[in-house]
């Protein structure tokens, strides 16, 4: 990416004025002019998927320097990256095994390890907060259900079991609950369940539009998600009990995949509001929207690195 140049206004040339012979007395005092709020500097790293090299690969963006590095490079699609809690690995799904399987990239060694291997599709890997497990969804049982894998042993347990589509799992910050999307009531809605066994399922949204891709705020109090309630996909935030729903974006395009920054101050997402799919960020109220990528390709599926993660330099 070529960073957009910062435009510096030219010096204003003001002609000298003669000193008046007497000072006019103003009839009323003008209110002071407020100084514009300075733009807050962005920091941190975002991994994302992009087809800028011809097929989808995994890239990383440094928000402070705008540097971009490509992390994977092969002839098939790699997508849906998710950073491990310790910042050393990125899980992703890939077609490199002829169907979608889950893989992990070690950012220290550059080594890629395949986690799943079956004749079905496995998608959307998401690390648990303690880094011990990865939630994902799969059609290995005929329809798309949510599973959890132990990273060390490879043992998999099934959390959902119905004839609907269950997907897009998102761990609560304490690791005890998983939010997800499901069309089990006729259209896609947001649900939560216990992470241990899939019990205690609670439906959080209920409308005639589709709601999806939930993401918990770092403090565990809110869930960001997308909804088609106003005719196109926009970003919303609600309390974890489904109340206090607020719309954060409002435009004629589609906004997808909201993800909270580790400090809870920002939400990254991708949008086609400028003609193609690019990455954006806004503050948690929906203000200070900024475009992050400027490429003619499709950039999607952002994921924040944990605080303090160094910019990857693969061997």
Secondary structure, DSSP 4 states (H G I P E B T S, - for coil): -PPPPPPPPPPP-----PPPSSPPPPSSPPPPPPPPPPPPPP-SEEEEEE-TTSS-EEEEEETTT--EEE----SS-EEEEEE-TTSSEEEEEESTTSS-EEEEEETTT--EEE---SSS-EEEEEE-TTSSEEEEEE-TTSS-EEEEEETTT--EEE---SSS-EEEEEE-TTSSEEEEEE-TTSS-EEEEEETTTS-S-EE---SSS-EEEEEE-TTSSEEEEEE-TTSS-EEEEEETTS-S-EE---SSS-EEEEEE-TTSSEEEEEE-TTSS-EEEEEETTS-S-EE----SS-EEEEEEPPTTPPPP---
